[in-house]
Amino acid sequence: MAFTYTLLTVLLWSTIATAFKLALAELSPLQLVAWSSLVSWLFYLLLMLLKGSVKMAMIELLKKPLFYLTLGLLNPFIYFWLVFESFARLSAQLAQAINYTWPFVMTLLSVFVGKKLSRKNIVLLCLGYVGLLIAVTQGNVDFYKEVNWIGVVIGLVSTLTWAGFWILQSAVKAKPELTLFVTFTISVPLCFIALYFKEGISLPTLSGLGFSLYVGLIEMGITYWIWLNAIRLSENVARLNQWILLTPVISLFFIAKVLQESIHLTTFIGLGLILIAILLDRLPQKRQRR
């Protein structure tokens, strides 16, 4: 059953890059953050109600209000705003490649919590970012003239935000879905306050609402819950994490077929180096647990 959940997770998350681009044709990045976050919050609220955990979530929030405020600011508010801004400026294949460099940022940030970088860590970091450079330049000598560097920088900053969120979140002993319910409870009002002052709040078109529903459930909501169930049922989480690395590869198929993007050879090479670096970085952890 764990393997079935994992494959379903891979399939659903593989559609996200394509869904982002389609949604951003209807909504601004901030609109998409606000409405999709609301959908996710409603999903987690339903989950908490079914489990009878709403009171427990509020108690958890009151224990560390500033801590959870920080988490709520980082994700989904700031993180997804940056991700959507990046996708709005870049091709889906490039924005996705940048997004998958967040494990390298987490490795770098771990230095600030006392972890030392090994020689292997440094080599794999270099390998991953060389892969990103290949994906960004697309083998073009004049790449610096053609690349939307604002989109690239925004995408890189989003990986910093995501890695920071998960490092902080790892210190929480509460169940992940309970923590996410609390952070979304904080973040959703912030999203709509920002939307009100920046663009004004108006109900999206029917298709815009549909895309918000899809992004909110598939990226932020139900798929994550499916993934958590896969982890709970599995006896080998490291192997499941390896299967998840298929997500960006399968995603290129949807990007090509639905968005009609021409997938560059450099995208395959660059993304391949990024995924190899992530995989090699995880292998020692698997051996240490045995």
C-alpha positions as CSV (number, residue, x, y, z in Angstrom):
1,M,0.0,0.0,0.0
2,A,2.9,2.4,0.8
3,F,4.2,1.9,-2.8
4,T,0.8,2.6,-4.3
5,Y,0.6,5.8,-2.2
6,T,4.1,6.8,-3.4
7,L,3.3,6.3,-7.1
8,L,0.1,8.3,-6.7
9,T,2.1,11.1,-5.0
10,V,4.6,11.0,-7.9
11,L,1.9,11.2,-10.5
12,L,0.0,14.0,-8.8
13,W,3.0,16.2,-8.0
14,S,4.3,15.6,-11.6
15,T,1.4,17.8,-12.8
16,I,2.2,20.7,-10.6
17,A,4.6,22.7,-12.7
18,T,2.1,22.5,-15.6
19,A,-0.7,23.5,-13.3
20,F,1.2,26.5,-12.0
21,K,1.8,27.9,-15.5
22,L,-1.9,27.3,-16.5
23,A,-3.1,29.0,-13.3
24,L,-0.8,31.9,-13.7
25,A,-2.4,32.6,-17.1
26,E,-5.6,33.3,-15.2
27,L,-4.4,34.7,-11.8
28,S,-1.6,36.9,-10.6
29,P,1.0,35.1,-8.4
30,L,-0.4,36.7,-5.2
31,Q,-4.0,35.8,-6.2
32,L,-2.9,32.2,-6.7
33,V,-1.2,32.1,-3.3
34,A,-4.2,33.5,-1.5
35,W,-6.9,31.4,-3.1
36,S,-5.0,28.1,-3.3
37,S,-3.9,28.6,0.4
38,L,-7.5,29.0,1.4
39,V,-8.4,25.8,-0.4
40,S,-5.5,24.0,1.4
41,W,-6.6,25.5,4.8
42,L,-10.1,24.2,4.3
43,F,-8.7,20.7,3.5
44,Y,-6.6,20.7,6.6
45,L,-9.5,22.0,8.7
46,L,-11.7,19.1,7.5
47,L,-8.9,16.7,8.3
48,M,-8.5,18.2,11.8
49,L,-12.3,18.1,12.4
50,L,-12.5,14.4,11.3
51,K,-9.6,13.6,13.7
52,G,-11.0,15.8,16.5
53,S,-7.7,17.7,16.6
54,V,-8.7,21.3,16.1
55,K,-8.5,22.1,19.9
56,M,-5.1,20.4,20.0
57,A,-3.9,22.5,17.1
58,M,-5.0,25.7,18.8
59,I,-3.3,24.7,22.0
60,E,-0.1,24.0,20.0
61,L,-0.4,27.5,18.4
62,L,-0.8,29.2,21.8
63,K,2.3,27.5,23.1
64,K,4.6,29.1,20.5
65,P,2.7,31.9,18.8
66,L,5.8,33.7,17.5
67,F,7.3,30.5,16.3
68,Y,4.2,29.5,14.3
69,L,3.9,33.1,13.0
70,T,7.4,32.7,11.5
71,L,6.4,29.3,10.0
72,G,3.2,30.8,8.5
73,L,5.1,33.7,7.0
74,L,7.7,31.4,5.4
75,N,5.2,28.8,4.1
76,P,2.9,29.1,2.3
77,F,2.8,32.9,2.2
78,I,6.4,34.0,1.2
79,Y,7.5,30.7,-0.3
80,F,4.6,30.2,-2.7
81,W,4.5,33.9,-3.6
82,L,8.1,33.6,-4.7
83,V,7.6,30.3,-6.5
84,F,4.7,31.7,-8.5
85,E,6.6,34.9,-9.3
86,S,9.4,32.7,-10.6
87,F,7.1,30.5,-12.7
88,A,5.4,33.6,-14.1
89,R,8.8,34.8,-15.4
90,L,10.5,31.6,-16.5
91,S,9.6,28.5,-18.5
92,A,8.1,25.7,-16.5
93,Q,11.1,23.4,-17.1
94,L,13.6,26.0,-15.8
95,A,11.5,27.2,-12.8
96,Q,11.1,23.5,-11.8
97,A,14.8,22.8,-12.1
98,I,15.6,25.8,-9.8
99,N,12.9,24.6,-7.3
100,Y,14.5,21.2,-7.0
101,T,17.8,22.7,-5.7
102,W,16.2,23.3,-2.2
103,P,17.9,20.2,-0.7
104,F,21.3,21.9,-1.4
105,V,20.2,25.0,0.4
106,M,19.1,22.9,3.4
107,T,22.5,21.4,3.5
108,L,24.1,24.8,3.5
109,L,21.8,26.1,6.2
110,S,22.4,23.1,8.4
111,V,25.9,24.6,9.0
112,F,24.1,27.2,11.2
113,V,22.6,24.5,13.4
114,G,26.0,22.8,14.1
115,K,26.4,20.4,11.2
116,K,29.8,20.3,9.4
117,L,30.0,20.0,5.6
118,S,31.9,16.9,4.5
119,R,34.1,16.9,1.4
120,K,31.4,14.8,-0.2
121,N,28.7,17.4,0.7
122,I,30.7,20.1,-1.0
123,V,31.3,18.0,-4.1
124,L,27.6,17.2,-4.4
125,L,26.6,20.8,-3.9
126,C,29.0,21.8,-6.7
127,L,27.5,19.0,-8.9
128,G,24.0,20.1,-8.2
129,Y,24.6,23.8,-9.0
130,V,26.6,23.0,-12.1
131,G,23.5,21.1,-13.2
132,L,21.4,24.2,-12.5
133,L,23.8,26.4,-14.4
134,I,23.5,24.1,-17.4
135,A,19.7,24.2,-17.2
136,V,19.7,28.0,-17.0
137,T,22.2,28.7,-19.8
138,Q,20.7,26.0,-22.1
139,G,24.1,25.8,-23.7
140,N,23.9,29.3,-25.0
141,V,27.0,31.4,-25.0
142,D,24.9,34.6,-24.8
143,F,22.7,33.2,-22.1
144,Y,23.2,36.3,-19.9
145,K,21.3,38.4,-22.4
146,E,18.4,36.1,-22.7
147,V,17.8,34.7,-19.2
148,N,15.2,36.4,-17.0
149,W,17.6,36.8,-14.1
150,I,14.9,38.3,-11.9
151,G,12.9,35.1,-12.2
152,V,16.1,33.0,-11.5
153,V,17.0,35.0,-8.4
154,I,13.4,34.9,-7.1
155,G,13.4,31.1,-7.7
156,L,16.7,30.7,-5.8
157,V,15.4,32.8,-2.9
158,S,12.3,30.6,-2.7
159,T,14.5,27.6,-2.2
160,L,16.1,29.4,0.8
161,T,12.6,30.1,2.2
162,W,11.5,26.4,1.8
163,A,14.7,25.0,3.3
164,G,14.4,27.4,6.2
165,F,10.8,26.4,6.8
166,W,11.6,22.7,7.0
167,I,14.6,23.2,9.2
168,L,12.4,25.1,11.7
169,Q,9.5,22.7,11.2
170,S,11.7,19.7,12.1
171,A,12.0,21.1,15.6
172,V,8.2,20.6,16.1
173,K,7.1,17.4,17.8
174,A,3.5,17.7,16.7
175,K,2.2,15.7,13.7
176,P,3.0,17.3,10.3
177,E,-0.6,17.8,9.2
178,L,-1.4,19.5,12.6
179,T,1.6,21.8,12.1
180,L,0.5,22.6,8.5
181,F,-3.0,23.4,9.7
182,V,-1.6,25.9,12.2
183,T,0.7,27.5,9.7
184,F,-2.1,27.8,7.1
185,T,-4.4,29.2,9.7
186,I,-1.8,32.0,10.3
187,S,-0.8,32.4,6.6
188,V,-4.2,32.6,4.9
189,P,-5.2,35.9,6.5
190,L,-1.7,37.3,5.7
191,C,-2.2,36.3,2.1
192,F,-5.5,38.1,1.7
193,I,-4.3,41.2,3.6
194,A,-1.3,41.4,1.2
195,L,-3.6,40.8,-1.8
196,Y,-6.0,43.5,-0.6
197,F,-3.3,46.2,-0.3
198,K,-1.4,45.2,-3.4
199,E,-4.2,44.4,-5.9
200,G,-7.5,44.4,-4.2
201,I,-9.7,41.4,-3.5
202,S,-12.1,40.2,-6.2
203,L,-13.5,36.8,-6.9
204,P,-11.5,35.0,-9.7
205,T,-13.1,33.7,-12.8
206,L,-14.5,30.2,-12.8
207,S,-11.4,28.8,-14.4
208,G,-9.2,30.7,-12.0
209,L,-11.1,29.2,-9.0
210,G,-10.7,25.8,-10.6
211,F,-6.9,26.2,-10.9
212,S,-6.8,27.5,-7.3
213,L,-8.7,24.4,-6.2
214,Y,-6.3,22.1,-8.1
215,V,-3.1,23.8,-6.8
216,G,-4.5,24.0,-3.3
217,L,-5.4,20.3,-3.1
218,I,-2.7,18.7,-5.3
219,E,0.4,20.8,-4.3
220,M,-0.4,21.9,-0.8
221,G,-3.1,19.6,0.5
222,I,-4.3,16.1,-0.2
223,T,-1.2,14.9,-2.0
224,Y,1.0,15.8,0.9
225,W,-1.5,13.8,3.2
226,I,-1.1,10.8,0.8
227,W,2.7,11.1,1.0
228,L,2.5,11.1,4.8
229,N,0.5,7.9,4.7
230,A,3.1,6.3,2.4
231,I,5.8,7.2,4.9
232,R,3.8,5.8,7.8
233,L,3.1,2.5,6.1
234,S,6.6,2.0,4.7
235,E,9.4,0.1,6.3
236,N,12.0,1.8,4.0
237,V,11.4,5.6,3.8
238,A,14.7,6.2,2.0
239,R,13.5,4.0,-0.9
240,L,10.3,6.0,-1.1
241,N,12.3,9.3,-1.2
242,Q,14.2,7.9,-4.2
243,W,10.9,7.2,-6.1
244,I,9.9,10.8,-5.4
245,L,12.8,11.9,-7.5
246,L,10.9,10.7,-10.6
247,T,8.5,13.6,-10.1
248,P,10.4,16.3,-12.0
249,V,11.3,13.8,-14.8
250,I,7.7,12.8,-15.4
251,S,6.7,16.5,-15.0
252,L,8.7,17.3,-18.2
253,F,6.3,15.0,-20.1
254,F,3.3,17.1,-19.0
255,I,5.2,20.4,-19.6
256,A,5.9,19.3,-23.2
257,K,2.5,17.9,-24.0
258,V,0.2,20.4,-22.2
259,L,2.2,23.6,-22.3
260,Q,3.8,22.8,-25.6
261,E,7.3,23.8,-24.3
262,S,10.2,22.5,-26.3
263,I,12.2,20.6,-23.7
264,H,15.9,21.4,-24.2
265,L,18.6,18.7,-24.0
266,T,20.4,20.9,-21.4
267,T,17.3,20.7,-19.2
268,F,17.6,16.9,-19.1
269,I,21.3,17.1,-18.4
270,G,21.0,19.9,-15.8
271,L,18.1,18.3,-14.0
272,G,19.8,14.9,-14.2
273,L,22.8,16.3,-12.4
274,I,20.7,17.9,-9.8
275,L,18.8,14.7,-9.1
276,I,21.9,12.6,-9.1
277,A,23.5,14.9,-6.5
278,I,20.3,14.7,-4.3
279,L,20.3,10.9,-4.6
280,L,24.0,10.4,-3.8
281,D,23.6,12.8,-0.8
282,R,20.8,10.5,0.6
283,L,22.5,7.2,0.1
284,P,24.8,7.4,3.1
285,Q,21.9,8.2,5.4
286,K,20.2,5.0,4.2
287,R,23.3,2.9,5.1
288,Q,23.6,4.6,8.5
289,R,20.1,3.6,9.5
290,R,20.7,-0.1,8.9
